[in-house]
C-alpha cells in the first residue's frame, strides 16, 4: 500500500524521479507512487521542489508537509495533514 491514514494525517510512500521535464504524479507501483520533479537531486533542491509541488497540488501549507524518511534517497515517506484533496486523489489512484 502506498499510503497510510492515521486520524488527521496521511503518510505517502513516494518514488521520486528528479530532473524531469515537469512536476507530476506518474503511476502507482508496489513500492509507492512515482513522482516526477523538475529539480536536480543536489543540496536538497529536489526535496524542496517536492514539498512545493505537494503543497500546491493538495492545497496544504508547506509547513504541514514533512519528509519523514528518505531525505537522500529516491524512496521517500511524506507525512501531511489529511484533507478532501488528498482523499479524492487516493480514490482516483486506486
C-alpha positions, 0 to 999 in steps of 0.5 A, a space after each residue: 500500500 502506498 499510503 497510510 491514514 492515521 486520524 488527521 494525517 496521511 503518510 505517502 510512500 513516494 518514488 521520486 524521479 528528479 530532473 524531469 521535464 515537469 512536476 507530476 504524479 506518474 503511476 502507482 507501483 508496489 513500492 509507492 507512487 512515482 513522482 516526477 520533479 523538475 529539480 536536480 537531486 543536489 543540496 536538497 533542491 529536489 526535496 524542496 521542489 517536492 514539498 512545493 509541488 505537494 503543497 500546491 497540488 493538495 492545497 496544504 501549507 508547506 509547513 504541514 508537509 514533512 519528509 519523514 524518511 528518505 531525505 537522500 534517497 529516491 524512496 521517500 515517506 511524506 507525512 501531511 495533514 489529511 484533507 478532501 484533496 488528498 482523499 479524492 486523489 487516493 480514490 482516483 489512484 486506486 
